């Protein structure tokens, strides 16, 4: 039976309406991989409010270690990080059969058309350039997960 996504209005503390994709009762896990602590703070808070479970990695090495401990539903991945690029994390995820079905959303300051193409050709499921609108990013994550769950339930 396909997963049903229920879209319903809720309220922000500011009082404005937003549309929320309800993904059922499961608490989906997100791994944020970015060397910028501000990204972790803002995105982590927003995703937690949307009932996601959020883990953080501040480098590619930390991300590789985290992926040995748990398998997230989606990775938000920066490309430009010190020492090891996010592309290496993406390559690792796509080459590893036990990780290859994880959704990867690249979130990067590299914003040329060529940068986007490289990320997508390496296996990213989507690519958003920095600076970005926080609510757009959260909705993109919700829709990516909903689409994946719908695809799996059809097959």
FENJO-V264042 format. One line per field, one symbol per residue. ss: DSSP state (@ for helix, = for strand, . for the rest). psi: psi as a letter, one per 40 degrees, with the letter a starting at -180 (. if undefined). burial: I if it has 24 or more other C-alpha atoms within 12 Angstrom, else O. A space follows every 10 residues. Layout:
BEGIN
ss: ???
psi: ???
burial: ???
END
This chain:
BEGIN
ss: .....===== =.....==== ==......== ===...@@@@ @@@@@@@@@. ..=====..@ @@@@@@@@@. ...====... .....@@@@@ @@@@@..... ..======.. ..@@@@@@@@ @....====. ...@@@@@@@ @@@@@@@@@@ @@@@.
psi: hihhhhhiha hideeiiihh hhfaeihihh hhhiehdddd ddddddddde fihhiiheid ddddddeddi hidihhhidh iichiddddd dddddhdeee ehhhhhhieh eidddddddd deeidihhii iihddddddd dddddddddd dddd.
burial: OOOOOOOOOO OOOOOOOOOI IIIOOOOIII IIIIIIOOII OOIIOIIOOI OIIIIIIIII IIIIOIIOOO IIIIIIIIII IOOIIIIIII IIIOOOOOII IIIIIIIIOO OOOOOIOOII OIIIIIIIII OOOOOOIIII IIIIIIOIIO OOOOO
END
